[in-house]
């Protein structure tokens, strides 16, 4: 009997000890706010986009020596032109299908042609539609008939400062861009620079 009583007493004591512990209150874990995805910044205008003032290190109005120092001499030594009068050629160190025009020893025009992947400062390039060009520039874009092809071929001219009043711009300080639209209604070539952007046959 004594042993049973001792066993019962020990069990009661053990139960009392176990029951005396109060469970620690649960502390809610603060949720880490999900990191917000930053908004994609607008693409920066690269120095290698074509503008009415030039492309990269090439600036309209620089001398031939400066052009050569910036992008090298002719890629093709036999490129057509009359040295000292008017030359148009692809420089050795310029991107493929970028052409420079020099008149009287100065850079007057830069042209993107063939399969050039370069863009203008409006993000426009070869293969874009005429409508896209006109929408990008609004009232500043002036369309004129193409000399050799029927519509939809045309020239879309954008002069710095807005449309010009004179039928043919001769002001050497004028700067602009011409988007030459081909027979498919898309940009086939882009000319940027001074009054020579109005030429339709190379140096003429």
KABELFEN-V231126 format. One record per pair of residues at least 24 apart in sequence whose ideal C-beta (glycine too) atoms are under 10 Angstrom apart, sorted by sequence separation. I is the first residue (numbers start at 1). J is the second residue. If there is no record, write none. Layout:
i:j
I:J
I:J
//
This chain:
i:j
67:91
68:92
70:94
71:95
75:99
90:114
94:118
130:154
134:158
139:163
155:179
156:180
170:194
171:195
172:196
174:198
68:93
133:158
154:179
155:180
156:181
169:194
170:195
74:100
130:156
154:180
155:181
169:195
67:94
71:98
153:180
154:181
168:195
169:196
153:181
154:182
169:197
170:198
71:100
97:126
152:181
153:182
169:198
70:100
151:181
152:182
153:183
168:198
149:180
152:183
153:184
154:185
156:187
149:181
151:183
152:184
153:185
58:91
67:100
149:182
150:183
152:185
153:186
142:176
144:178
146:180
149:183
151:185
152:186
155:189
156:190
157:191
158:192
67:102
146:181
148:183
153:188
57:93
58:94
64:100
122:158
140:176
141:177
142:178
143:179
146:182
155:191
159:195
57:94
70:107
146:183
56:94
62:100
64:102
67:105
120:158
141:179
143:181
159:197
55:94
56:95
63:102
67:106
149:188
158:197
55:95
58:98
60:100
62:102
64:104
65:105
66:106
67:107
137:177
157:197
60:101
64:105
66:107
157:198
56:98
58:100
63:105
64:106
137:179
146:188
155:197
55:98
62:105
63:106
64:107
136:179
155:198
62:106
63:107
133:177
55:100
61:106
62:107
134:179
155:200
54:100
60:106
61:107
133:179
48:95
60:107
61:108
132:179
134:181
50:98
59:107
60:108
133:181
58:107
60:109
130:179
60:110
131:181
59:110
128:179
130:181
58:110
129:181
130:182
148:200
54:107
124:177
126:179
128:181
133:186
147:200
148:201
56:110
125:179
126:180
130:184
131:185
132:186
133:187
144:198
146:200
147:201
55:110
122:177
124:179
127:182
129:184
130:185
131:186
132:187
54:110
121:177
126:182
129:185
130:186
53:110
55:112
120:177
122:179
127:184
129:186
130:187
133:190
52:110
128:186
129:187
51:110
120:179
127:186
128:187
50:110
126:186
127:187
50:111
126:187
127:188
50:112
56:118
125:187
126:188
128:190
55:118
124:187
126:189
108:172
126:190
55:120
125:190
50:116
55:121
106:172
124:190
110:177
111:178
112:179
113:180
120:187
50:118
52:120
53:121
112:180
49:118
50:119
51:120
52:121
103:172
109:178
111:180
48:118
49:119
50:120
51:121
120:190
48:119
49:120
50:121
51:122
119:190
121:192
46:118
49:121
50:122
118:190
120:192
46:119
49:122
116:189
45:119
49:123
50:124
114:188
116:190
46:121
49:124
50:125
112:187
113:188
114:189
45:121
49:125
112:188
113:189
45:122
112:189
113:190
45:123
111:189
112:190
113:191
111:190
112:191
43:123
110:190
111:191
112:192
110:191
111:192
109:191
110:192
111:193
109:192
110:193
109:193
108:193
109:194
111:196
107:193
108:194
109:195
111:197
107:194
108:195
109:196
110:197
106:194
108:196
109:197
111:199
107:196
108:197
109:198
99:189
101:191
109:199
103:194
108:199
111:202
97:189
99:191
101:193
103:195
100:193
101:194
103:196
109:202
102:196
109:203
101:196
108:203
101:197
103:199
101:199
103:203
101:202
102:203
101:203
99:202
52:158
52:159
53:160
52:160
88:196
51:160
86:196
61:172
88:199
60:172
61:173
86:199
61:175
88:202
60:175
87:202
88:203
86:202
87:203
86:203
85:203
86:204
54:175
81:202
82:203
52:174
53:175
80:202
81:203
52:175
80:203
51:175
52:176
52:177
51:177
52:178
50:177
60:192
61:193
60:193
61:194
58:192
59:193
60:194
58:193
60:196
55:192
60:197
54:192
55:193
53:192
54:193
50:190
52:192
53:193
50:191
51:192
52:193
50:192
51:193
52:194
50:193
52:197
//
